[in-house]
Amino acid sequence: MSSQEEILSDGRFSCVARDPRFWEMPEKERKVKIDKRFRAMFHDKKFKLRYTVDKRGRPVNFSSTENLRKFYALSESDSDLSESEEHAEKRKKKRKAKGKGGTDS
């Protein structure tokens, strides 16, 4: 087979090297940025499927969570949430739930 340089030096294919349609996508732009509303899909059981075979019937040890991590990334502003902020949000939710439960009885 011909090497890549030989192909690009051929006059018929020289425009391929300059045409942005044929450039590789940069690593930073490959993943879709999502905001904090959808961050639960990375660890929620509802989004996790275990596959035992691939589309051709070969056995695999694979889950859909790996696909999610491959194609999606949290946006920078949302990934900066510290654990203390997340714990504070959970505490507020628990307090609201306790308050509602106390008024019912």
VEXLODO-890174 format. One record per residue (C-alpha): residue in one letter; x, z, y negated. Coordinates in steps of 0.2 Angstrom, whole numbers, plus 5000, padded with zeros to 4 digits. Layout:
BEGIN
aXZY ...
% end
This chain:
BEGIN
m500050005000 s500549974982 s501050124971 q500050174956 e501350104944 e501249934952 i499349934951 l499349984932 s500649864928 d499549724934 g498749644919 r497049644928 f497049834929 s498049884914 c496449934905 v496050064918 a497450184912 r496750184894 d494950184897 p494250364896 r492850334909 f494250344922 w495150494916 e495050654926 m494050794919 p495050934912 e494951104922 k494151194907 e492751074906 r492351054925 k491251214925 v489651234916 k489551374904 i488051494907 d487551644896 k487251824902 r485451794906 f486051704922 r487451814927 a486451894941 m486551744951 f488351774955 h487951944964 d486051934968 k485551924986 k484151794982 f485451664977 k486551694993 l486251585008 r487451585023 y487851425031 t488351415049 v488551225050 d488951085037 k487950925034 r488750845049 g488450985061 r490251065061 p490251255061 v490751335045 n490851505038 f490251475020 s488951545008 s488151464993 t488951594981 e490551504983 n489751354977 l489051444962 r490751514957 k491451334959 f490251244947 y489751384935 a490651504923 l490051634911 s490351594893 e491751684885 s490651794873 d489651854888 s491051884900 d491752014888 l490452144892 s491252304897 e490652404912 s490152544900 e488952434891 e488252384908 h488052564913 a487252604897 e485952464899 k485552534917 r485352704910 k484052644897 k483052554910 k483052714921 r482452814907 k481052694903 a480552694921 k480552884922 g479552894906 k478152774912 g478052864929 g477853034921 t476352974910 d475452904925 s475253074934 
% end
